Amino acid sequence: MVDMQISYFEFPELAAVRDELVSRVNELIDAAHGAGRPVVLVRTEHARDRSTWTLNMDDDDEGFAFPGSEQSRFLDGLHTGGHVEVVKTRDNAFHGTSLREDLDRLGVDRMLLCGVSTHSCVAQTAIVAFDLGLRVAVARGAISSDNEELSEAMLRYLSDQKRQPVLDQPASIDLLASDWPGENSSTSSR
């Protein structure tokens, strides 16, 4: 689950779908728990001293999601207890984080991504996961963005070029509850 935190829902487009998206993400978290699959919660934080800021943040002279701030908190109502948490400073959740090591420790070689924003953080994480040899599916029913045109283009790219399935909510829940294509519960990790 990527960036389901207050700072991203300051965008009006995301604020409008907040409650529905929290509900859909919670459905996936609950389905993962029911199937005995681990859940990793990824969120963004940036240092006030600008040391973790991206180029566009520097250009705009505007930071966000500082540690301990309201912006950096997960959304109210989100099922956040008992999960692995990864804090990132870039769109790609693997950059400078323990995500790959956490996945290896958990025996994970397949991921179902959900959260925000589709065209940036979700897509960049999916692309890097592909480069790292991880199988990825994207939960279309549990993602959103403030830029629909870019989001649709990125989903087509992930599906066509990276062969990462883009699944509706029922298919995402089914995927979590069953063996993934090519997965055998006695020989493959989850």
Number of C-alpha atoms within 10 A of each C-alpha: 23 24 27 27 22 19 20 23 21 12 12 11 15 19 14 12 14 18 15 12 22 20 15 20 24 18 18 28 25 17 18 19 14 11 16 12 17 18 22 20 22 22 24 26 23 20 14 14 9 13 10 16 20 16 9 10 13 13 9 9 10 12 18 17 21 17 14 9 12 13 19 22 19 19 20 12 10 17 17 16 9 9 12 15 17 17 19 22 20 21 20 20 26 22 14 12 16 15 20 18 12 15 19 12 9 15 13 18 17 18 20 22 25 27 27 24 23 28 22 18 22 27 22 20 21 26 20 15 20 16 11 12 10 16 20 23 20 26 25 19 20 25 25 21 23 18 14 13 10 14 20 14 13 19 21 16 15 22 16 11 10 16 14 20 19 20 18 13 18 12 14 25 20 14 20 22 17 12 14 15 8 7 13 12 11 6 7 14 14 20
